Amino acid sequence: MPTAPQELVLRARIILASATREPVRPMAARFGTSPTTLCLWRKRYRDHGVDGLRTGHRTGRRRVITDADERRV
């Protein structure tokens, strides 16, 4: 699984490659992702710009460990 910065790089590459009008399926295969995921990031970029490429907060269980505890470990 890529780290957060790698995820941003992949998403930025998807957006840049979209400007070449390459078809979705070959582009998704080249980036090793699904056409659905590729279209999701293109839509988020179209709707929100660069900020849309960042991973948002997710719902779920609250953190048990604090940021300070994590840095200390």
N, C-alpha and C positions, 0 to 999 in steps of 0.2 A: 504494500500500500504506500503510495507516495506521501511525502511529508507535505505540510501546508504550503510552503513556498513552491514545491514541485507542482502541486495542484493548481496554483495560480498561473504558473508558467504554461501548463498544459491548456488551461482555459484561454489564456491570452493567445496561444498558438492557434487554437481552434478559431478564435475571432479573426485573427489575421489571415488565416487560410480561407475563411469564408469570403473574404474580399476578392479572392481569385475566381469565385463562382464554381469551385470544384463541387461535383455532386456529393450529397451527404454520405451515401454508403461507402464510396472509396475513401473519403476523408476520414470517416469513423474507423475504417479498417486500418488506415495509415497511422492513426493516433492510438489504436488499440482500445477503442471505446465503442459503445453501441450508438447507432444512429439516434436513438431516443435521447441518450445523454448529450450527444453533440447538439441536438436541437434544443434541449433544455438550456444549455449555456448560451447558445446564440440568442434565444428568447430573453433570457435574463439580462444579457448585455443590451439588447435592443430596448428593453423596458427600463433598465436602471443604470446603464452605462458601466463604467469600470467597477463601481461599487457592487453591481450585481454579480460580479465574478467571485466575490468573497463568500466563504461559507458562513451562513447565518447561524444564529443560536438555535439550538434544537430543544424541543421539549423533552421531558423525561425525568429521570431520577436526579435529585439535587446532588451536588458534589459533597462527598464526605470529608475530603481533605482540602485544606485551604491552600491558596497560592504560596503562602509563606512556608507551610509544611512541605509542599512539593519542592520548592527551591532548596530547602534544607536537606532533603533526601537526595 
